[in-house]
């Protein structure tokens, strides 16, 4: 028996093409050639040859090219921003008569410009760190409550309300902090100074009110919905089998969260915290309205004072001359570098965790 059933070689029964197929399939163990291959119109089928050829341009190819272009465009934009900031800042830095990195005061509009970034960078980092210290534990507690404790009919409305807080403009938070929240913070600062003045961060003789503490608390409220929403989504992605396995081994609900939910969601929580830190570092109007706008370096949190790079740009840009605008752009370049370093550190921390890569795959 051959590879094909016996057929007539007549034209009515298949003709020469059938005979050719019998002849080719009989020798050398080669695969039979379809009838329409004899004239060389297409290559012989074999392996994946029965599938249609890949088109030179398809939707997949176009989407891949579009995605690659978008990713490359992000890098191009970042480089372009850096080049712009450097080109605008260099003339002001050359005219500066003090050390830009260590000088605390800000007098770029004088005949002999003197300005430095030390106090501004210190205030920016300090307010952001305090805001995260206050906001992150509260945000994680709310995220765990909404994802694993609250009933669904309560978790959904609360989650929606928290998401809405992220859409409130920063100027609203700033005005609220200056006109409403300042009085309770001032009273709280007086209480801290009365009972904990032996700590340098709560010392001093006043005045209290528009201080690092007020600005940091307003920042914490602004960062809270971002960290909460992202952490909740991460905790909800925990595989159900991990939770059930922990409960089956006799763990309580809190032990299950501590051993199964939190470790799985840790990379996502780190990303959420870093995103909140980026929001805090770049905040402008809220800090401009709540800080005392003092150019000094002090760890005292309750006395009037403090400043940040973004707040200083908002407050002084309107009255700056050419050198002053260049100085402000130079300070913006420092903020750009700080934000870039923070984001790079966050990505490095995340990619070092193997479980994050596995969950993202």
N, C-alpha and C positions, 0 to 999 in steps of 0.2 A: 504494500500500500504506500502511496506517495503522500505528499502534503495536501493534495487536493483530490477530490473525487474525480473519477474518470469522466471526461466529457468529450463530445464530438469535436472534431477540428473543423467542421463546416462553418461557413460564414453565418448561417442562421443560428447556430448554437454558440457562437462566441468568436469563431474565426481564428485568425492568426494570433490575436492577443491571448486567447486561452492557451493555444499551443506554446506560445512563448513563455507564459507563466509556468507551464509544466516543465519546459526545458530548463529554465533558469533555476527553478526550485529543486531540480534533480541533482545538481552537481555542486560540490564544494561546501555543502551545508550553508550556502548563502540564503539570505532572506529573499522570498519571492518579490518581484517588482510589479507594482500595479500596472494595469494596462496603459494608463495615460503617461507612464514614465518612459515608454519605448521611444518616443520622439524627442526626448531630452527636454521636455517643457518644464520639469521640476526635478529636484534631486530625489534619489531613492529614499523611501521612508525607512526608519530604523531608530530604535531607542525612543527619543522624544520627537522624532521627525513627524509623527502623526499629529502633533499639536501645531496650531497655527504659529507662524513666525511672529516674534515680538515686533510691534510697530516701532519705527524710528522715533516717533513722538507720541506719547500717551499721556493720560491724565496723571499717572504716577510720576512720569518723568517731569512733567510740568510742575507738579506740586513739590517734588524734590528740589528742582531748580529754584522755585519761589522761596522755599524754606531756607535754602542755603544763602540766597541773596538777602533775605531778611536778617539772618544771623550775621552775615558780613556787614550789613548796613548798620547794625547796632555798634559794632566795633569801629566802623568809620565815623559814626556820630560821636562816640566817646573821644576818639583821637582828635576830631575837629574841635570839640569843646575845649579839650586841653590846649590845643594850639592857639585857639582864640584867647583863652584866659592868659596864657603865657605872653602872647604878643602884646596884650593890653596892659599887663602888669609890669613888664620889664622897665618901661620908662619911669614909672612911679618908684619902683624899687631902686633904680639908679639914682633918683633924686633924694631918696630917703637918707637922712643923716644919722639914723640910729639902726641898731640891729633889728631887723624885721621879726625874727623868731623869738627874741628875748625881751624886747622893749614892751612895757605894759600900756603906756599912754597912747592917745590917738590924736595927733595934730597934723594931718596931711595937708591942710589948707594954709599953713603958715608959709612965710617967705622961705624959711628953711624947714622943709617938711620933716616931721618926726612922728613915726607911727610904728607900732609893733602888734603882733598877733598873740602874744603870750596870754594876756588876760582874757581875750575873746575866745581863744581855743580852750582855755581852762574852763571858762563858764559853760561853753557848749558841751564839753565832755561831762562835766560835773552834773549839770541839770539832766542830761540824757541818762546817765547811770542811775541817779536817784529815781528818776521816773520809772525805769525798768525795775528797780528794786521794789518799788511800791506796786507797780501794775502787774508784773508777771505772776506772783503767787495768787493774786486775786483772779487774774484771767484764767489760770490753770484750774483753780477751784470751780469757777463758773463753768468752764468747758467740761470738766468731769461731771458736774452736777447735771448739765443739760444732756450729756451723751449717755450717762449710765444710771442716774438716780431719778431725775424728774420724769413724771409721766409724759407721754407724747403730747397730750392736749395742752400741757403747760410748757414743755420744752420748745415746741415750735413757735408760739407767740413770743416767748422770751428771747429766743435766738433771733427772731425777726427784729425785735426792738434793739438788741445789741448791734445788729448789722446796720440799723439806721443811724446809730451814734457815729459810725465811721463816715457818714455822709454829711455830718454837720460841719459847716465851714469853720476854719480855725479862728477867724475873726470873731465869731460868735463865742467860742470858748474864751478868747482873750478878753472880750468885753465882760462876759460873765465872771471871769476870774478877777478882773480889776474892780468891778462895781458891786459884786455880790459875794464872791468867795473870799475876798481879801479880809473882810472883817472877822469871820470865824478863824481864818488862818492867823490873823494878828493876835487874837485872844489865845489861840493855842500856842503861839510863839512866846507870849508873855508867861504862860504856864510852864513851858519848857525852860525858859530862862530862870524862872523862880526856883524850880526844883532840880534842874540839871545844869545849872550854869557852870558847874565844875568840869563839864565836858566842853572842850574848845568849840565844838560845832554848835553849841547852844549858849555860848557866853555872850558878852557884850552888854552895853547899856541902852541899846536901841538907836534910832527908832526901828520899829518892827512893821511889817506889812508887805511892801513890794520887795520881796527877797527871793533868794534861791529856793527856799522851801515852797513859796507860793507858785513860782514858775514851774518847779518840778512836779508839784501835785496836779497842776493844770495839764502838763505834758502827760502825766500818768493817765489821767482821764481820757486824753486823746488817743493814747497808745492802746488802752484797754480793749476796745472793740476789735482792733486788728488782731491782737494776739489771741483773744478769746475765740473769734470766728475761725481762724486757721487751726487752732489747737482742737477745737470741737470737731472739725472735719477730719483731722488726723485720728483722733480717738475713735471716731465712728467707723474708720476703715480697719480697725483691728479685726483679724479673722475670728469669726464666731467659734471656730474649733479651738482656738487658743484659750478663749475665755471659758468654754465648757470643759476643757481639759483641766484647767486650774480648779474650777469648782468641783469636778469629779474627784480630784485628789484631796478634797476636804478643805480647800481654802475658803475663807470668808470673802465677801464681796470686795472689801478693801484690799485684802491680800491678793485677790485676783487682779484688781486694778494695778496694784503695785508690782506684781510679777509678770503680768501679761500685757496690760494696756499701755502703761507708761514706758516700758522698754521698747515696745514696738513703735510708739509714736514719738520717741525722743528726737530722732532727726528732724521730723516735721515741726516739733516744738522749737527746736533750735532755729530752724528757718523762720518761724513766726516771730521769735524774739528778735532776731537780726533785722527782720523787716520793720518791726516796731522801733528798733534802735535807729534805723535809717530815717524813719518818720520823725523821731525826736531830734536827731541831729540837724535836720533841715528845716525845723519849724521856725517860722519868722514872726508873724503878727502876734501870736499868743504870748510869746516871750517878750516881744517889744512892749506889750501892754501890761505885763505883770512883773517884770524885773525892774530893779532900781536903776539900771543903766549906769553902773559905776565901773571904772576900769581899774580893777585890783584883783589880786589873787588871794583869796581867803576861803578857808573851809567853813567859815561861819555860815550857817544855813538860815538863820532867822533875822539877822540884821539887814536893813535895806541895802541892796547892792546887787551885784551880778550883772553879767552881760553875755551875749553870745554873738557869733559871727553873723548869723542871719539877721538877728535883731538889730545889730549895729548897721548893717547894710540898709535895712528899712528905715532906720531913724536918721541917717546922715546922708543918704544918697541925694536928696533934693537940694541940699546946700553945699555940695561938694564941687570943687573946681576940677580942672582936668587932672591934676595930680591926685586929688582926693578920690575921684572916680577910679583912677588906676589903682590906688591903694585898696579901695573896696573890692575891686576885681581880684587883686592879689589875695585878699582875705577869702574871697570866694574860691580861689584856686586851692587854698589850704583846706577849706571845707570839702571841696571836691575830692582832694586826696584822702582825707579822713574817711569819707563815705566809701570811696573805692577800696580802701584797705579793709574796712569793716565788712563789706560785701565779699571780698576775696577770702577773708578769714572764715566767714560763714560757709562759703562753698567748700573750703578746705575741710572744715569740721564735718560737714555733711557727707562728703565723698569718702571720708575715712571710715565711715560706718558701713559695714557690709550689709547690714539688714536694710538700710535705706536703699542701697542699690538693688537689692533683691525685691523690695516692695515696689520700687519704681519700674521694674522690668515688666 
